[in-house]
Every structure is written in C-alpha cells, then in structure tokens.
Amino acid sequence: MVTRVYELMVIVNVEVDDLDGKAIIERVKQMIEENGGSVPTVDHWGRRRYAYPINHQHEGVYTVLEIVTEAPNLDDVDRYLRLADEVVRHKLIRLPDHEAARRGLLAQSS
C-alpha cells in the first residue's frame, strides 16, 4: 500500500471539559498509531469563533493533526469522530504529495 499524508481538523464542543476534548484527540492518535500510521504534529488552535452558528453555538475548540498513514485505517477514525457526541465537526483531507514533501512529511520521490 502507498503511504499518504492527511490533515485532519477536529472541532470539539466548547462546553466539553478540556480533559475530555484532549482524550478524543489522544484516542484518534492511538487509533492511527495502532494501525502503523504516525501523527507527526498536533496543532491545538484552541477556542475559535464559527463563521456561522452550529447547533446554536458560536464557538468551538479546534485541533489540526497531520497524519502519515495508509488510507484503509482512516475509516475507523472517521466512524469514531462521527459517533462522538463531543465532536461538532471534523474534516479529513489528503495533502498533495508536493505539499507533503514541502512540509517534510513525505520523502520526495524522483
């Protein structure tokens, strides 16, 4: 299988305790690492205002993870985040290979 680089943004409900929010991110990291992937960076953006209200809320706690893995093990992560009541939204995108190489996350092939 081909190793790819992904970026995952997770928005946790602002009313959730900080420890519970961090536990969700740690669980995501654990799920990825159990299947042979890695999470080189976790960027906690903290509390941010939404562009529009979501479920009558105006703010959420944002976290962005860079993931280096093979695609099949991301289905479980996506399912976990969809079912977690504390997660307001999440978005997983595959980074283009040239961007992943620029960030030093993927060895650039010739």
Phi, psi and omega per residue, in radians:
M1 nan 2.728 -3.096
V2 -1.651 2.330 3.087
T3 -1.403 2.315 3.141
R4 -2.186 2.862 3.109
V5 -2.015 2.320 -3.120
Y6 -2.208 2.772 3.012
E7 -2.143 2.234 -3.108
L8 -2.091 2.129 3.036
M9 -1.847 2.282 3.125
V10 -2.135 2.252 3.072
I11 -1.964 2.054 -3.127
V12 -1.758 2.499 3.106
N13 -0.959 2.344 -3.081
V14 -1.162 -0.371 -3.133
E15 -1.421 -0.132 -3.135
V16 -1.380 2.440 3.105
D17 -1.014 2.522 -3.125
D18 -0.980 -0.703 -3.133
L19 -1.128 -0.675 3.107
D20 -1.181 -0.684 3.097
G21 -1.112 -0.752 3.117
K22 -1.202 -0.540 3.102
A23 -1.140 -0.621 3.101
I24 -1.117 -0.802 3.139
I25 -1.121 -0.719 3.111
E26 -1.117 -0.661 3.109
R27 -1.134 -0.703 3.100
V28 -1.091 -0.804 3.110
K29 -1.037 -0.761 -3.128
Q30 -1.087 -0.753 -3.134
M31 -1.083 -0.699 -3.136
I32 -1.211 -0.776 -3.103
E33 -1.217 -0.533 3.088
E34 -1.110 -0.484 -3.109
N35 -1.766 0.346 3.035
G36 1.553 0.077 3.109
G37 -1.592 3.139 3.078
S38 -2.465 2.732 3.099
V39 -2.153 1.554 -3.060
P40 -1.176 -0.575 3.138
T41 -2.392 2.468 3.006
V42 -2.208 2.044 -3.084
D43 -1.942 1.875 3.117
H44 -1.495 1.898 3.120
W45 -1.397 -0.393 -3.133
G46 1.465 -2.739 -3.048
R47 -1.373 2.180 3.139
R48 -2.325 2.673 3.108
R49 -1.456 2.413 3.071
Y50 -1.275 2.728 3.038
A51 -1.253 -0.470 3.116
Y52 -2.630 2.702 -3.122
P53 -1.096 2.418 3.051
I54 -2.158 2.080 -3.105
N55 0.911 0.751 3.114
H56 1.124 0.324 3.088
Q57 -1.922 2.643 -3.117
H58 -2.032 -0.116 -3.119
E59 -2.438 2.744 3.068
G60 -2.617 2.957 3.116
V61 -1.823 2.032 -3.030
Y62 -1.712 2.444 3.029
T63 -2.459 2.376 3.120
V64 -2.088 2.249 3.126
L65 -2.040 2.411 2.968
E66 -1.728 2.268 -3.023
I67 -2.158 2.312 3.031
V68 -2.031 1.986 -3.038
T69 -2.898 3.130 2.969
E70 -1.664 2.538 -2.988
A71 -1.035 -0.647 -3.004
P72 -0.994 -0.546 -3.095
N73 -1.424 -0.003 3.121
L74 -1.468 -0.266 3.106
D75 -1.089 -0.698 3.131
D76 -1.172 -0.668 3.117
V77 -1.127 -0.804 3.126
D78 -1.041 -0.767 3.127
R79 -1.096 -0.775 3.132
Y80 -1.041 -0.784 -3.117
L81 -1.209 -0.612 3.096
R82 -1.141 -0.593 -3.082
L83 -1.545 -0.304 -3.111
A84 -1.254 2.097 -3.124
D85 -1.139 -0.476 -3.093
E86 -1.309 -0.358 -3.099
V87 -1.530 2.130 3.132
V88 -1.401 -0.857 3.126
R89 -2.595 2.735 2.960
H90 -2.589 2.655 -3.128
K91 -2.494 2.219 3.140
L92 -2.035 2.153 3.100
I93 -2.228 2.607 3.046
R94 -1.571 2.232 3.093
L95 -1.348 2.448 3.036
P96 -1.054 2.612 -3.075
D97 -1.015 -0.669 -3.130
H98 -1.161 -0.600 3.097
E99 -1.250 -0.698 3.100
A100 -1.106 -0.708 3.108
A101 -1.175 -0.683 3.122
R102 -1.078 -0.654 3.116
R103 -1.393 -0.105 3.116
G104 1.382 0.364 -3.107
L105 -1.655 -0.275 -3.069
L106 -2.467 2.290 3.105
A107 -1.143 2.222 -3.095
Q108 -1.310 2.196 -3.137
S109 -1.568 2.607 -3.117
S110 -1.736 nan nan
